[in-house]
Amino acid sequence: MDAFGQITGDQQWIHVDVERAKRESPFGGPIVHGYLTLSLLAKFALECIDVEGVKLAVNYGFNRVRFPSPVKVGSRVRGRFVLGAVDDIPGGVQVVWQTVVEIEGGDRPACVAEMVTRWYV
């Protein structure tokens, strides 16, 4: 958490001050930065999605992002992807994914996002 906080400038105590987060946080301890959770989608996509014939894949953006539940530091998470749409673009396709980052043992997702990628052939 410290390194991510330093790189992004987000050093809010709820992420980086373990003792204060244990005392004052409504979550009982430090939580992972939401944008760190979101950034894991790139890693999860590489693990979950296998496509042949693509020369270049580009993260094009997000249409919608929500963080319904915080991720407590040390929690295990996983990504889930459902294909939402595929549209032709010059030189390839634009793909929309309905993505969810789930927390092991949690009843609500950590992140729900509509992720847009472009694949060039």
N, C-alpha and C positions, 0 to 999 in steps of 0.2 A: 504494500500500500504506500509505503514511504516513497519508493522510486516513482510510482505512477503519479503521486501527488506532486513530487518535485518537477517531473517532466511537464505536467499539465498546469502547474500552479495552483491546483486544488488541494490545499493542505488543511481542509476543514477538520476540526478535531474529531468528528464522528468517524473519520477514516483513519487518522494517523496517531491519535492519542489514546492508546489502549486503556490506560487507567481512568482517564476522564470519561471515555465511552462506556466503560463498565459502570461508573458511578451515575452518569447523567443521561445516557442514551436510552430512549424508549425501547431499544432493541437488545439491551443487555450487554453490549460490547461493540467493537468497531465493525463497520460494514464496508463492503467493497464499493468503490466508486461506480456509479451507474454507467459511465462511459467505458470503464474497464470491462464491465459485464457485456456491454454492447460490442466492444471490439473483439470479444471472444467468438462472435459469429463468424468472422473470417477463418479462424482456426477450425471451428466446428464444420463449416462448409467444406473445407478441404478434406475433412475426415468422413463426411456424409455423402458428398456429391461427386460422382465420377462421370465425366463426359469425355468422349473421344472426338478428335478433330478440331478442337478449339486451340487456336494459336495464341490468343490473348483473352484473359478474363479481367474485367474492370469492375470494381465496386462503384456503382453509379450513384447510390444514395439510398435514402429511406423515405417512404411516403408517410410513415407513422411509426412512432416509437413510444412505448410506455414502460414504466418500471413498477409493476403492481406490488412487488414484495422485495425488500432489501435482501442482499446476500450477506450473511454474517461471514466475517473473515474465517477461513478454514473450511467453509462449506464446499461440498462437491456439487458441480453443476454439469449439465449436458445440454446440447442443442438439438432441436427438432425442426425439420424443414418440410413444408408442404408446398408443392408447386402451385402457384396462383395463376400465372399467365405467361405466355410466350408470344412475343410480337416481333415481326421482322423489322430490322433496322438496316441501313446501308452497311454491308460487310459482315452481317451477323444477326444476332437476335438479342432482344432485351427480355430478361427473365425476372419475374416478380415472385418472391418467396414469402410465404407466411411463416415466420420464424418464432420460436419460443425457446427461451433459456429456462430450463427447469432446475429447481434446487432439490437435491436428494432429500427425501423425507418431508418436503414442503407441500403445502396444499394449494399454494398460489405460485404462478411463475415469477421469476425474477425480472424477465424482460419479454415483451411481446413486440414484434416489429415486422413491418412489411419492407423487406429488403429487395433492392433492385440491383441486378447485375447485368452487364453486357458481355456477351461472348462473341468474339470475332473469329471468323474462319479463314 
